[in-house]
């Protein structure tokens, strides 16, 4: 069965603070796709949010 993936890009001025916010809500961070300028938040099996700086 085909499962459509949804990727949402969210711009933030402070990636570490946004990362902390989402982890405190209970979401997991996928470190494989994280750098100092972005973070990958796993919302569900098919939804991923990328937190990134405006410059990135």
CHARMM internal coordinates of N, CA and C (Angstrom, degrees):
IC EDIT
DIST 1 N 1 CA 1.4517
DIST 1 CA 1 C 1.5282
ANGL 1 N 1 CA 1 C 109.43
DIST 1 C 2 N 1.3004
ANGL 1 CA 1 C 2 N 116.45
DIHE 1 N 1 CA 1 C 2 N 137.59
DIST 2 N 2 CA 1.4667
ANGL 1 C 2 N 2 CA 122.99
DIHE 1 CA 1 C 2 N 2 CA 179.83
DIST 2 CA 2 C 1.5231
ANGL 2 N 2 CA 2 C 109.82
DIHE 1 C 2 N 2 CA 2 C -79.43
DIST 2 C 3 N 1.3397
ANGL 2 CA 2 C 3 N 115.70
DIHE 2 N 2 CA 2 C 3 N 129.91
DIST 3 N 3 CA 1.4656
ANGL 2 C 3 N 3 CA 120.72
DIHE 2 CA 2 C 3 N 3 CA 176.35
DIST 3 CA 3 C 1.5202
ANGL 3 N 3 CA 3 C 107.83
DIHE 2 C 3 N 3 CA 3 C -117.79
DIST 3 C 4 N 1.2980
ANGL 3 CA 3 C 4 N 116.37
DIHE 3 N 3 CA 3 C 4 N 115.64
DIST 4 N 4 CA 1.4530
ANGL 3 C 4 N 4 CA 121.10
DIHE 3 CA 3 C 4 N 4 CA -179.85
DIST 4 CA 4 C 1.5190
ANGL 4 N 4 CA 4 C 109.78
DIHE 3 C 4 N 4 CA 4 C -75.52
DIST 4 C 5 N 1.3327
ANGL 4 CA 4 C 5 N 115.97
DIHE 4 N 4 CA 4 C 5 N 132.35
DIST 5 N 5 CA 1.4551
ANGL 4 C 5 N 5 CA 122.23
DIHE 4 CA 4 C 5 N 5 CA 176.84
DIST 5 CA 5 C 1.5234
ANGL 5 N 5 CA 5 C 109.44
DIHE 4 C 5 N 5 CA 5 C -93.59
DIST 5 C 6 N 1.3152
ANGL 5 CA 5 C 6 N 116.51
DIHE 5 N 5 CA 5 C 6 N 143.84
DIST 6 N 6 CA 1.4553
ANGL 5 C 6 N 6 CA 122.46
DIHE 5 CA 5 C 6 N 6 CA 176.77
DIST 6 CA 6 C 1.5240
ANGL 6 N 6 CA 6 C 107.93
DIHE 5 C 6 N 6 CA 6 C -119.91
DIST 6 C 7 N 1.3244
ANGL 6 CA 6 C 7 N 115.99
DIHE 6 N 6 CA 6 C 7 N 125.18
DIST 7 N 7 CA 1.4572
ANGL 6 C 7 N 7 CA 122.41
DIHE 6 CA 6 C 7 N 7 CA 178.21
DIST 7 CA 7 C 1.5227
ANGL 7 N 7 CA 7 C 108.45
DIHE 6 C 7 N 7 CA 7 C -116.87
DIST 7 C 8 N 1.3229
ANGL 7 CA 7 C 8 N 116.32
DIHE 7 N 7 CA 7 C 8 N 124.64
DIST 8 N 8 CA 1.4605
ANGL 7 C 8 N 8 CA 121.88
DIHE 7 CA 7 C 8 N 8 CA -179.16
DIST 8 CA 8 C 1.5232
ANGL 8 N 8 CA 8 C 107.70
DIHE 7 C 8 N 8 CA 8 C -115.79
DIST 8 C 9 N 1.3302
ANGL 8 CA 8 C 9 N 116.89
DIHE 8 N 8 CA 8 C 9 N 127.78
DIST 9 N 9 CA 1.4574
ANGL 8 C 9 N 9 CA 121.83
DIHE 8 CA 8 C 9 N 9 CA 176.64
DIST 9 CA 9 C 1.5246
ANGL 9 N 9 CA 9 C 108.78
DIHE 8 C 9 N 9 CA 9 C -99.81
DIST 9 C 10 N 1.3296
ANGL 9 CA 9 C 10 N 116.11
DIHE 9 N 9 CA 9 C 10 N 124.93
DIST 10 N 10 CA 1.4583
ANGL 9 C 10 N 10 CA 121.67
DIHE 9 CA 9 C 10 N 10 CA 179.62
DIST 10 CA 10 C 1.5258
ANGL 10 N 10 CA 10 C 109.50
DIHE 9 C 10 N 10 CA 10 C -121.33
DIST 10 C 11 N 1.3193
ANGL 10 CA 10 C 11 N 115.99
DIHE 10 N 10 CA 10 C 11 N 126.03
DIST 11 N 11 CA 1.4650
ANGL 10 C 11 N 11 CA 121.37
DIHE 10 CA 10 C 11 N 11 CA 179.55
DIST 11 CA 11 C 1.5249
ANGL 11 N 11 CA 11 C 109.37
DIHE 10 C 11 N 11 CA 11 C -88.27
DIST 11 C 12 N 1.3271
ANGL 11 CA 11 C 12 N 115.58
DIHE 11 N 11 CA 11 C 12 N 136.34
DIST 12 N 12 CA 1.4602
ANGL 11 C 12 N 12 CA 121.10
DIHE 11 CA 11 C 12 N 12 CA 178.54
DIST 12 CA 12 C 1.5310
ANGL 12 N 12 CA 12 C 109.63
DIHE 11 C 12 N 12 CA 12 C -140.70
DIST 12 C 13 N 1.3083
ANGL 12 CA 12 C 13 N 116.48
DIHE 12 N 12 CA 12 C 13 N 149.72
DIST 13 N 13 CA 1.4613
ANGL 12 C 13 N 13 CA 120.65
DIHE 12 CA 12 C 13 N 13 CA 177.23
DIST 13 CA 13 C 1.5256
ANGL 13 N 13 CA 13 C 111.32
DIHE 12 C 13 N 13 CA 13 C -80.81
DIST 13 C 14 N 1.3394
ANGL 13 CA 13 C 14 N 116.94
DIHE 13 N 13 CA 13 C 14 N -20.05
DIST 14 N 14 CA 1.4587
ANGL 13 C 14 N 14 CA 121.43
DIHE 13 CA 13 C 14 N 14 CA -175.74
DIST 14 CA 14 C 1.5328
ANGL 14 N 14 CA 14 C 109.42
DIHE 13 C 14 N 14 CA 14 C -136.91
DIST 14 C 15 N 1.3304
ANGL 14 CA 14 C 15 N 116.73
DIHE 14 N 14 CA 14 C 15 N 93.20
DIST 15 N 15 CA 1.4645
ANGL 14 C 15 N 15 CA 121.23
DIHE 14 CA 14 C 15 N 15 CA -177.35
DIST 15 CA 15 C 1.5300
ANGL 15 N 15 CA 15 C 112.02
DIHE 14 C 15 N 15 CA 15 C -61.92
DIST 15 C 16 N 1.3398
ANGL 15 CA 15 C 16 N 120.19
DIHE 15 N 15 CA 15 C 16 N -45.78
DIST 16 N 16 CA 1.4724
ANGL 15 C 16 N 16 CA 118.63
DIHE 15 CA 15 C 16 N 16 CA 179.07
DIST 16 CA 16 C 1.5309
ANGL 16 N 16 CA 16 C 113.34
DIHE 15 C 16 N 16 CA 16 C -59.23
DIST 16 C 17 N 1.3261
ANGL 16 CA 16 C 17 N 117.72
DIHE 16 N 16 CA 16 C 17 N -38.91
DIST 17 N 17 CA 1.4672
ANGL 16 C 17 N 17 CA 120.56
DIHE 16 CA 16 C 17 N 17 CA 179.57
DIST 17 CA 17 C 1.5306
ANGL 17 N 17 CA 17 C 110.38
DIHE 16 C 17 N 17 CA 17 C -68.63
DIST 17 C 18 N 1.3172
ANGL 17 CA 17 C 18 N 117.52
DIHE 17 N 17 CA 17 C 18 N -40.51
DIST 18 N 18 CA 1.4657
ANGL 17 C 18 N 18 CA 121.00
DIHE 17 CA 17 C 18 N 18 CA 178.42
DIST 18 CA 18 C 1.5225
ANGL 18 N 18 CA 18 C 110.63
DIHE 17 C 18 N 18 CA 18 C -66.91
DIST 18 C 19 N 1.3182
ANGL 18 CA 18 C 19 N 116.22
DIHE 18 N 18 CA 18 C 19 N -39.58
DIST 19 N 19 CA 1.4653
ANGL 18 C 19 N 19 CA 121.09
DIHE 18 CA 18 C 19 N 19 CA 177.10
DIST 19 CA 19 C 1.5274
ANGL 19 N 19 CA 19 C 110.30
DIHE 18 C 19 N 19 CA 19 C -61.17
DIST 19 C 20 N 1.3223
ANGL 19 CA 19 C 20 N 116.99
DIHE 19 N 19 CA 19 C 20 N -44.69
DIST 20 N 20 CA 1.4658
ANGL 19 C 20 N 20 CA 121.91
DIHE 19 CA 19 C 20 N 20 CA 178.17
DIST 20 CA 20 C 1.5299
ANGL 20 N 20 CA 20 C 110.62
DIHE 19 C 20 N 20 CA 20 C -62.31
DIST 20 C 21 N 1.3239
ANGL 20 CA 20 C 21 N 117.00
DIHE 20 N 20 CA 20 C 21 N -42.28
DIST 21 N 21 CA 1.4579
ANGL 20 C 21 N 21 CA 122.02
DIHE 20 CA 20 C 21 N 21 CA 179.19
DIST 21 CA 21 C 1.5276
ANGL 21 N 21 CA 21 C 111.04
DIHE 20 C 21 N 21 CA 21 C -57.37
DIST 21 C 22 N 1.3324
ANGL 21 CA 21 C 22 N 117.05
DIHE 21 N 21 CA 21 C 22 N -49.71
DIST 22 N 22 CA 1.4639
ANGL 21 C 22 N 22 CA 120.39
DIHE 21 CA 21 C 22 N 22 CA -177.41
DIST 22 CA 22 C 1.5250
ANGL 22 N 22 CA 22 C 112.12
DIHE 21 C 22 N 22 CA 22 C -69.46
DIST 22 C 23 N 1.3304
ANGL 22 CA 22 C 23 N 118.32
DIHE 22 N 22 CA 22 C 23 N -35.80
DIST 23 N 23 CA 1.4709
ANGL 22 C 23 N 23 CA 119.24
DIHE 22 CA 22 C 23 N 23 CA 178.00
DIST 23 CA 23 C 1.5314
ANGL 23 N 23 CA 23 C 110.57
DIHE 22 C 23 N 23 CA 23 C -69.02
DIST 23 C 24 N 1.3292
ANGL 23 CA 23 C 24 N 117.56
DIHE 23 N 23 CA 23 C 24 N -34.38
DIST 24 N 24 CA 1.4646
ANGL 23 C 24 N 24 CA 119.94
DIHE 23 CA 23 C 24 N 24 CA 177.02
DIST 24 CA 24 C 1.5223
ANGL 24 N 24 CA 24 C 112.24
DIHE 23 C 24 N 24 CA 24 C -69.60
DIST 24 C 25 N 1.3348
ANGL 24 CA 24 C 25 N 116.61
DIHE 24 N 24 CA 24 C 25 N -22.79
DIST 25 N 25 CA 1.4678
ANGL 24 C 25 N 25 CA 120.12
DIHE 24 CA 24 C 25 N 25 CA 173.73
DIST 25 CA 25 C 1.5242
ANGL 25 N 25 CA 25 C 111.47
DIHE 24 C 25 N 25 CA 25 C -79.02
DIST 25 C 26 N 1.3384
ANGL 25 CA 25 C 26 N 116.87
DIHE 25 N 25 CA 25 C 26 N -9.74
DIST 26 N 26 CA 1.4519
ANGL 25 C 26 N 26 CA 120.56
DIHE 25 CA 25 C 26 N 26 CA 177.08
DIST 26 CA 26 C 1.5170
ANGL 26 N 26 CA 26 C 115.33
DIHE 25 C 26 N 26 CA 26 C 106.67
DIST 26 C 27 N 1.3264
ANGL 26 CA 26 C 27 N 117.63
DIHE 26 N 26 CA 26 C 27 N 2.76
DIST 27 N 27 CA 1.4634
ANGL 26 C 27 N 27 CA 120.42
DIHE 26 CA 26 C 27 N 27 CA 179.39
DIST 27 CA 27 C 1.5216
ANGL 27 N 27 CA 27 C 110.40
DIHE 26 C 27 N 27 CA 27 C -84.14
DIST 27 C 28 N 1.3357
ANGL 27 CA 27 C 28 N 115.22
DIHE 27 N 27 CA 27 C 28 N 152.59
DIST 28 N 28 CA 1.4616
ANGL 27 C 28 N 28 CA 120.92
DIHE 27 CA 27 C 28 N 28 CA 179.14
DIST 28 CA 28 C 1.5207
ANGL 28 N 28 CA 28 C 110.42
DIHE 27 C 28 N 28 CA 28 C -94.36
DIST 28 C 29 N 1.3184
ANGL 28 CA 28 C 29 N 115.61
DIHE 28 N 28 CA 28 C 29 N 150.81
DIST 29 N 29 CA 1.4604
ANGL 28 C 29 N 29 CA 122.79
DIHE 28 CA 28 C 29 N 29 CA 175.18
DIST 29 CA 29 C 1.5287
ANGL 29 N 29 CA 29 C 107.14
DIHE 28 C 29 N 29 CA 29 C -104.46
DIST 29 C 30 N 1.3235
ANGL 29 CA 29 C 30 N 117.02
DIHE 29 N 29 CA 29 C 30 N 132.17
DIST 30 N 30 CA 1.4645
ANGL 29 C 30 N 30 CA 121.26
DIHE 29 CA 29 C 30 N 30 CA 176.51
DIST 30 CA 30 C 1.5251
ANGL 30 N 30 CA 30 C 107.27
DIHE 29 C 30 N 30 CA 30 C -93.72
DIST 30 C 31 N 1.3349
ANGL 30 CA 30 C 31 N 118.26
DIHE 30 N 30 CA 30 C 31 N 102.87
DIST 31 N 31 CA 1.4651
ANGL 30 C 31 N 31 CA 121.08
DIHE 30 CA 30 C 31 N 31 CA -174.95
DIST 31 CA 31 C 1.5217
ANGL 31 N 31 CA 31 C 114.00
DIHE 30 C 31 N 31 CA 31 C -66.43
DIST 31 C 32 N 1.3272
ANGL 31 CA 31 C 32 N 117.17
DIHE 31 N 31 CA 31 C 32 N -17.41
DIST 32 N 32 CA 1.4621
ANGL 31 C 32 N 32 CA 121.08
DIHE 31 CA 31 C 32 N 32 CA -179.89
DIST 32 CA 32 C 1.5320
ANGL 32 N 32 CA 32 C 111.29
DIHE 31 C 32 N 32 CA 32 C -61.95
DIST 32 C 33 N 1.3312
ANGL 32 CA 32 C 33 N 117.32
DIHE 32 N 32 CA 32 C 33 N -28.81
DIST 33 N 33 CA 1.4554
ANGL 32 C 33 N 33 CA 121.27
DIHE 32 CA 32 C 33 N 33 CA -176.85
DIST 33 CA 33 C 1.5292
ANGL 33 N 33 CA 33 C 112.40
DIHE 32 C 33 N 33 CA 33 C -114.24
DIST 33 C 34 N 1.3281
ANGL 33 CA 33 C 34 N 117.86
DIHE 33 N 33 CA 33 C 34 N 23.97
DIST 34 N 34 CA 1.4636
ANGL 33 C 34 N 34 CA 121.74
DIHE 33 CA 33 C 34 N 34 CA -178.66
DIST 34 CA 34 C 1.5266
ANGL 34 N 34 CA 34 C 111.43
DIHE 33 C 34 N 34 CA 34 C -108.57
DIST 34 C 35 N 1.3311
ANGL 34 CA 34 C 35 N 115.00
DIHE 34 N 34 CA 34 C 35 N 144.49
DIST 35 N 35 CA 1.4603
ANGL 34 C 35 N 35 CA 122.82
DIHE 34 CA 34 C 35 N 35 CA 172.12
DIST 35 CA 35 C 1.5251
ANGL 35 N 35 CA 35 C 106.64
DIHE 34 C 35 N 35 CA 35 C -136.25
DIST 35 C 36 N 1.3282
ANGL 35 CA 35 C 36 N 116.47
DIHE 35 N 35 CA 35 C 36 N -169.92
DIST 36 N 36 CA 1.4661
ANGL 35 C 36 N 36 CA 119.45
DIHE 35 CA 35 C 36 N 36 CA 175.15
DIST 36 CA 36 C 1.5203
ANGL 36 N 36 CA 36 C 111.40
DIHE 35 C 36 N 36 CA 36 C -70.78
DIST 36 C 37 N 1.3344
ANGL 36 CA 36 C 37 N 117.18
DIHE 36 N 36 CA 36 C 37 N -21.51
DIST 37 N 37 CA 1.4614
ANGL 36 C 37 N 37 CA 121.51
DIHE 36 CA 36 C 37 N 37 CA -175.99
DIST 37 CA 37 C 1.5193
ANGL 37 N 37 CA 37 C 113.74
DIHE 36 C 37 N 37 CA 37 C -101.54
DIST 37 C 38 N 1.3418
ANGL 37 CA 37 C 38 N 118.66
DIHE 37 N 37 CA 37 C 38 N -5.08
DIST 38 N 38 CA 1.4544
ANGL 37 C 38 N 38 CA 119.83
DIHE 37 CA 37 C 38 N 38 CA 178.67
DIST 38 CA 38 C 1.5270
ANGL 38 N 38 CA 38 C 110.96
DIHE 37 C 38 N 38 CA 38 C -154.09
DIST 38 C 39 N 1.3266
ANGL 38 CA 38 C 39 N 114.70
DIHE 38 N 38 CA 38 C 39 N 166.39
DIST 39 N 39 CA 1.4621
ANGL 38 C 39 N 39 CA 121.55
DIHE 38 CA 38 C 39 N 39 CA 176.58
DIST 39 CA 39 C 1.5186
ANGL 39 N 39 CA 39 C 107.91
DIHE 38 C 39 N 39 CA 39 C -146.13
DIST 39 C 40 N 1.3087
ANGL 39 CA 39 C 40 N 115.60
DIHE 39 N 39 CA 39 C 40 N 143.45
DIST 40 N 40 CA 1.4598
ANGL 39 C 40 N 40 CA 122.60
DIHE 39 CA 39 C 40 N 40 CA -178.82
DIST 40 CA 40 C 1.5226
ANGL 40 N 40 CA 40 C 108.92
DIHE 39 C 40 N 40 CA 40 C -105.32
DIST 40 C 41 N 1.3352
ANGL 40 CA 40 C 41 N 116.41
DIHE 40 N 40 CA 40 C 41 N 113.04
DIST 41 N 41 CA 1.4571
ANGL 40 C 41 N 41 CA 121.90
DIHE 40 CA 40 C 41 N 41 CA -178.53
DIST 41 CA 41 C 1.5258
ANGL 41 N 41 CA 41 C 108.62
DIHE 40 C 41 N 41 CA 41 C -102.56
DIST 41 C 42 N 1.3274
ANGL 41 CA 41 C 42 N 116.57
DIHE 41 N 41 CA 41 C 42 N 123.54
DIST 42 N 42 CA 1.4597
ANGL 41 C 42 N 42 CA 121.45
DIHE 41 CA 41 C 42 N 42 CA 179.24
DIST 42 CA 42 C 1.5240
ANGL 42 N 42 CA 42 C 108.06
DIHE 41 C 42 N 42 CA 42 C -89.53
DIST 42 C 43 N 1.3393
ANGL 42 CA 42 C 43 N 115.52
DIHE 42 N 42 CA 42 C 43 N 110.32
DIST 43 N 43 CA 1.4571
ANGL 42 C 43 N 43 CA 121.42
DIHE 42 CA 42 C 43 N 43 CA -179.71
DIST 43 CA 43 C 1.5340
ANGL 43 N 43 CA 43 C 110.07
DIHE 42 C 43 N 43 CA 43 C -84.87
DIST 43 C 44 N 1.3357
ANGL 43 CA 43 C 44 N 115.92
DIHE 43 N 43 CA 43 C 44 N -43.31
DIST 44 N 44 CA 1.4644
ANGL 43 C 44 N 44 CA 122.04
DIHE 43 CA 43 C 44 N 44 CA 176.67
DIST 44 CA 44 C 1.5240
ANGL 44 N 44 CA 44 C 108.08
DIHE 43 C 44 N 44 CA 44 C -155.60
DIST 44 C 45 N 1.3295
ANGL 44 CA 44 C 45 N 116.98
DIHE 44 N 44 CA 44 C 45 N -173.08
DIST 45 N 45 CA 1.4613
ANGL 44 C 45 N 45 CA 120.46
DIHE 44 CA 44 C 45 N 45 CA 178.67
DIST 45 CA 45 C 1.5200
ANGL 45 N 45 CA 45 C 112.32
DIHE 44 C 45 N 45 CA 45 C -63.17
DIST 45 C 46 N 1.3176
ANGL 45 CA 45 C 46 N 117.04
DIHE 45 N 45 CA 45 C 46 N -23.78
DIST 46 N 46 CA 1.4704
ANGL 45 C 46 N 46 CA 120.69
DIHE 45 CA 45 C 46 N 46 CA -175.97
DIST 46 CA 46 C 1.5242
ANGL 46 N 46 CA 46 C 114.07
DIHE 45 C 46 N 46 CA 46 C -121.04
DIST 46 C 47 N 1.3291
ANGL 46 CA 46 C 47 N 118.30
DIHE 46 N 46 CA 46 C 47 N 1.80
DIST 47 N 47 CA 1.4675
ANGL 46 C 47 N 47 CA 121.10
DIHE 46 CA 46 C 47 N 47 CA -178.80
DIST 47 CA 47 C 1.5255
ANGL 47 N 47 CA 47 C 109.58
DIHE 46 C 47 N 47 CA 47 C -126.57
DIST 47 C 48 N 1.3325
ANGL 47 CA 47 C 48 N 115.34
DIHE 47 N 47 CA 47 C 48 N 127.61
DIST 48 N 48 CA 1.4585
ANGL 47 C 48 N 48 CA 122.53
DIHE 47 CA 47 C 48 N 48 CA 179.60
DIST 48 CA 48 C 1.5253
ANGL 48 N 48 CA 48 C 108.23
DIHE 47 C 48 N 48 CA 48 C -131.52
DIST 48 C 49 N 1.3199
ANGL 48 CA 48 C 49 N 116.54
DIHE 48 N 48 CA 48 C 49 N 135.27
DIST 49 N 49 CA 1.4637
ANGL 48 C 49 N 49 CA 121.46
DIHE 48 CA 48 C 49 N 49 CA 175.98
DIST 49 CA 49 C 1.5291
ANGL 49 N 49 CA 49 C 108.26
DIHE 48 C 49 N 49 CA 49 C -111.43
DIST 49 C 50 N 1.3175
ANGL 49 CA 49 C 50 N 116.43
DIHE 49 N 49 CA 49 C 50 N 131.01
DIST 50 N 50 CA 1.4451
ANGL 49 C 50 N 50 CA 121.80
DIHE 49 CA 49 C 50 N 50 CA 175.41
DIST 50 CA 50 C 1.5108
ANGL 50 N 50 CA 50 C 108.07
DIHE 49 C 50 N 50 CA 50 C -103.19
DIST 50 C 51 N 1.3286
ANGL 50 CA 50 C 51 N 116.12
DIHE 50 N 50 CA 50 C 51 N 117.68
DIST 51 N 51 CA 1.4592
ANGL 50 C 51 N 51 CA 121.97
DIHE 50 CA 50 C 51 N 51 CA 175.38
DIST 51 CA 51 C 1.5046
ANGL 51 N 51 CA 51 C 106.96
DIHE 50 C 51 N 51 CA 51 C -91.83
DIST 51 C 52 N 1.3329
ANGL 51 CA 51 C 52 N 117.54
DIHE 51 N 51 CA 51 C 52 N 127.59
DIST 52 N 52 CA 1.4618
ANGL 51 C 52 N 52 CA 119.42
DIHE 51 CA 51 C 52 N 52 CA -177.25
DIST 52 CA 52 C 1.5194
ANGL 52 N 52 CA 52 C 111.98
DIHE 51 C 52 N 52 CA 52 C -147.60
DIST 52 C 53 N 1.3251
ANGL 52 CA 52 C 53 N 114.63
DIHE 52 N 52 CA 52 C 53 N 158.19
DIST 53 N 53 CA 1.4609
ANGL 52 C 53 N 53 CA 120.32
DIHE 52 CA 52 C 53 N 53 CA 176.29
DIST 53 CA 53 C 1.5258
ANGL 53 N 53 CA 53 C 109.04
DIHE 52 C 53 N 53 CA 53 C -76.12
DIST 53 C 54 N 1.3027
ANGL 53 CA 53 C 54 N 116.29
DIHE 53 N 53 CA 53 C 54 N 158.66
DIST 54 N 54 CA 1.4694
ANGL 53 C 54 N 54 CA 120.71
DIHE 53 CA 53 C 54 N 54 CA 179.45
DIST 54 CA 54 C 1.5258
ANGL 54 N 54 CA 54 C 110.35
DIHE 53 C 54 N 54 CA 54 C -61.13
DIST 54 C 55 N 1.3216
ANGL 54 CA 54 C 55 N 117.04
DIHE 54 N 54 CA 54 C 55 N -38.22
DIST 55 N 55 CA 1.4513
ANGL 54 C 55 N 55 CA 120.85
DIHE 54 CA 54 C 55 N 55 CA -178.81
DIST 55 CA 55 C 1.5251
ANGL 55 N 55 CA 55 C 111.95
DIHE 54 C 55 N 55 CA 55 C -65.66
DIST 55 C 56 N 1.3048
ANGL 55 CA 55 C 56 N 116.26
DIHE 55 N 55 CA 55 C 56 N -32.79
DIST 56 N 56 CA 1.4626
ANGL 55 C 56 N 56 CA 120.40
DIHE 55 CA 55 C 56 N 56 CA -178.19
DIST 56 CA 56 C 1.5136
ANGL 56 N 56 CA 56 C 109.29
DIHE 55 C 56 N 56 CA 56 C -74.25
END
COOR INIT
IC SEED 1 N 1 CA 1 C
IC BUILD
